[in-house]
Amino acid sequence: MQFGSRLRAPALAAALIILSSAAAEAGKFCGDPVEGGKSSGSTQEEAAQAAQNWWSSRAGSLGRGYESWDNADDRGLECSKGGDGTFYCKATARPCLPEGVLPENVPKLDM
């Protein structure tokens, strides 16, 4: 079993380097950009909150912790007012885990 142990050590070292460099660069783990749908409201604030809630539900599909709009990077809200006075907003952002939290889906290596 000495041969198998030698194969696991480089794989473990590579995984640790990847995790360490990702954490050192960004300080937190982030996913690809997520776009919510177009939400509406009678005020811009109401439409913006609805858009953030829609974004949160989509971002949460990545796993627990990613749904927080406050932790997201590259946040953007596009809002406009329709001819009938209704406000429309769409939220886009990169979902991130809080700083110092590791993703749940990191592959585990047997030692």
C-alpha positions as CSV (number, residue, x, y, z in Angstrom):
1,M,0.0,0.0,0.0
2,Q,3.0,2.3,0.0
3,F,2.4,3.0,-3.7
4,G,-1.2,4.3,-3.1
5,S,0.1,6.5,-0.3
6,R,2.5,8.2,-2.6
7,L,-0.3,9.0,-5.0
8,R,-2.5,10.5,-2.4
9,A,0.1,12.8,-1.0
10,P,0.5,14.9,-4.2
11,A,-3.3,15.0,-4.7
12,L,-3.8,16.2,-1.2
13,A,-1.0,18.8,-1.6
14,A,-2.5,20.0,-4.9
15,A,-6.0,20.3,-3.3
16,L,-4.6,22.3,-0.3
17,I,-2.6,24.6,-2.7
18,I,-5.8,25.3,-4.7
19,L,-7.9,25.9,-1.6
20,S,-5.2,28.1,0.0
21,S,-4.6,30.2,-3.1
22,A,-8.3,30.7,-3.7
23,A,-8.8,31.8,-0.1
24,A,-5.8,34.0,-0.1
25,E,-6.7,35.8,-3.4
26,A,-10.4,36.5,-2.7
27,G,-10.7,35.9,1.1
28,K,-13.9,34.1,0.4
29,F,-15.3,31.5,-2.0
30,C,-17.5,32.8,-4.8
31,G,-19.5,31.2,-7.6
32,D,-20.2,32.2,-11.1
33,P,-22.6,35.2,-11.6
34,V,-26.2,34.5,-11.0
35,E,-29.1,36.5,-12.5
36,G,-32.5,36.8,-10.9
37,G,-35.6,37.4,-12.8
38,K,-37.4,40.7,-13.5
39,S,-39.3,41.7,-10.4
40,S,-41.9,44.4,-10.0
41,G,-43.2,46.6,-7.2
42,S,-45.1,49.8,-6.6
43,T,-41.9,51.5,-5.5
44,Q,-38.3,51.1,-6.7
45,E,-37.3,49.9,-3.2
46,E,-40.1,47.2,-3.3
47,A,-39.0,46.1,-6.8
48,A,-35.3,46.0,-5.7
49,Q,-36.0,44.0,-2.6
50,A,-38.1,41.5,-4.7
51,A,-35.3,41.2,-7.2
52,Q,-32.7,40.6,-4.4
53,N,-35.0,37.9,-3.0
54,W,-35.4,36.2,-6.4
55,W,-31.6,36.3,-6.8
56,S,-31.1,34.8,-3.3
57,S,-33.4,31.9,-4.1
58,R,-31.4,31.1,-7.3
59,A,-28.0,31.6,-5.6
60,G,-29.0,29.4,-2.7
61,S,-29.2,26.4,-5.1
62,L,-25.4,26.4,-5.0
63,G,-25.5,25.4,-1.3
64,R,-26.1,26.8,2.1
65,G,-24.5,30.2,2.6
66,Y,-24.4,31.4,-1.0
67,E,-27.9,33.0,-0.8
68,S,-26.8,36.1,1.0
69,W,-27.0,39.3,-1.1
70,D,-24.7,41.1,1.4
71,N,-21.9,38.6,0.9
72,A,-22.1,38.6,-2.9
73,D,-19.5,40.3,-5.1
74,D,-20.1,42.3,-8.3
75,R,-23.6,43.1,-7.2
76,G,-25.8,45.0,-9.7
77,L,-29.4,46.1,-9.8
78,E,-31.0,47.3,-13.0
79,C,-34.3,49.1,-12.4
80,S,-36.7,51.0,-14.6
81,K,-40.2,52.5,-14.3
82,G,-42.9,51.2,-16.6
83,G,-45.5,53.5,-18.3
84,D,-48.1,52.4,-15.7
85,G,-45.9,53.6,-12.8
86,T,-44.8,50.1,-11.8
87,F,-41.1,49.7,-11.1
88,Y,-39.1,46.7,-12.4
89,C,-35.7,45.5,-11.2
90,K,-33.3,42.6,-12.0
91,A,-30.5,41.6,-9.6
92,T,-27.2,40.1,-10.8
93,A,-24.2,39.1,-8.6
94,R,-21.5,36.5,-7.9
95,P,-22.7,34.5,-4.8
96,C,-20.1,34.2,-2.2
97,L,-19.8,32.4,1.1
98,P,-19.0,34.5,4.2
99,E,-15.2,35.0,4.7
100,G,-13.6,32.1,6.3
101,V,-16.4,29.6,5.4
102,L,-15.4,26.7,3.2
103,P,-17.8,25.2,0.7
104,E,-19.6,22.1,1.7
105,N,-19.0,20.4,-1.6
106,V,-15.1,20.3,-1.5
107,P,-14.0,16.8,-2.4
108,K,-12.6,14.9,0.5
109,L,-9.5,12.8,0.2
110,D,-8.9,9.5,2.0
111,M,-5.6,9.5,3.9
